Amino acid sequence: MDRRHALRTTLTALGVAAALTATAQAQNTTPFKIGFILPMTGQSASTGKQIEAAVKLWQAQNGTTVAGRKVEVILKDDAGVADTTRRIAQEMVVNDKVDVLAGFGLTPLALATAPIATQSKTPMVVTAAATSIITAQSPYIVRTSFTLPQATVPIADWAAKNGIKKVVTFVADYGPGLDAEKFFKSQFQLNGGQVIGEIRSPLRSPDFAPFLQKVADLKPDAVFCFLPSGQGAAFMKQFGERGLDKSGIKLIATGDVTDDDQLNDMGDVALGVVNSHHYSAAHPSATNKKFVQAFEAANKFRPNFMAVAGYDGMHVIYNAIAATKGAGGGDALLAAMKGQIFESPRGPILIDAQTRDIVQDIYIRKVERVNGQLYNVEFDVQKAVKDPAKTK
Ligand code: DHB
């Protein structure tokens, strides 16, 4: 009787173990899904194009299996419209059962998705949008791009140290522009400078001419400019057409304006523009040279700061999958994303465990012609810059 009972217990235990193994195997044969939502059409299409190319390069170089688990990328176009981003995110979470959401080409698109990440406990890796407050909108958000306060403070320091006393700020009228305006002004004033005008241009289909006329009338030493990726070339063209480049008013900017995606087509008007940012295709590290070479060979265009954030976003996600031994799970993945540190093509980066935002070097660069092409050539750096807008 006792022996029979013992046997039955053993058989039951074996059955449970077999069932558990089967479940584990079933889980591991389900692909790990990364749902990228990007603007592939519309005004911000270059952001989608750059990040898609970087994601493909990452997978070509690192494979599509991590810790024995197949990794599948699903990429959908939101055309830069927040309602569409939200709907796609919902579908990806509910129908596709994605393990991670990623992308978000503009601030309003990231803000629209944050509640879905929180409710579904899905890690949301922001590889583009750069308004400071984004990471505070959900404990499931991790950012691999940058923040505007982070990119802006170093150029305000540089301007004050280089004989610029009066500045007019000129920004796109939404989250990142307002961050840039505010942090430029406070840092520049702290250094003894004066902001004598603050101009905002609409995000959608802007005509810069009337605003540039105002800049000319105010006669500052310099105009500080932030515009999102994709608008820099049009701005530069009008800056030149209005003769501002010859008026003695210097142009300083965040590197969003002298964007590698468009820089080569901007022409002489861009030469000499000093700007601050976290990535240049001309960053002189071995890691970056390899990255740029492989990227250009695959795409016939140059990677910009959006591409590098997409590439690093994949790096963060792959590391997290490996850390969970392929098992995934929202909270486990998020824990594995916090505190990651590695060398990106831009330089060393850290995902701050408290804020889930990126800590990185910010470079001061000048647009120069190198071997017949225009590049942002780095000549100074502030190391390991945290987002200055975060209080903790
Ligand atoms: C944002 C978009 C950009 O293209 C950029 O260069 C910086 C910020 C944004 O919407 O957050």
Residues whose N, C-alpha, C, O or C-beta is under 5 A from the ligand:
A	BS01	DHB	G105 L106 T107 A128 A129 A130 T131 P176 L227 P228 S229 D256
